[in-house]
Amino acid sequence: MADKQATILMVDDEELLLAGIQEMLEMQGYVVITALDGQQAMVSLTEHAIDLVITDLVMPNMDGVDFVQELRKIRPDIPVIVVSGSTHNIMERYGIDSIQLPGADASLSKPFKGMDLMAQIQELLALRT
């Protein structure tokens, strides 16, 4: 079983989704830090000991693609789960055929099931121990 005190950074500009996932994760015993875009998330990375990152791709200011690239420069060890509902635009922009972004450890398409997200979180955190 993964360490239930793990701190997860959740990055998404959809505040309702962010709040819903935060509540679900906190009910499972995780500490959750939220950010509305990649710029906020970069600040959070310097202020908190983050064990795992969940990020959307399409966000204002700094999108998920740029955020993951910047994250990898300073914290190559953190597991990253990418979630996105507008995969077609991202795939077209970056010439990729899935949302399996370079630097991401896992990906989910929106809408996703909470149990699918939990399974990925537990699997990635278990690999760190």
Secondary structure, DSSP 8 states (H G I E B T S, - for coil): ---TT-EEEEE-S-HHHHHHHHHHHHHTT-EEEEESSHHHHHHHHHHS--SEEEEESS-SSS-HHHHHHHHHHH-TTS-EEEEES-HHHHHHHHT-SSS--TT-SEEEESS--HHHHHHHHHHHHHHH-
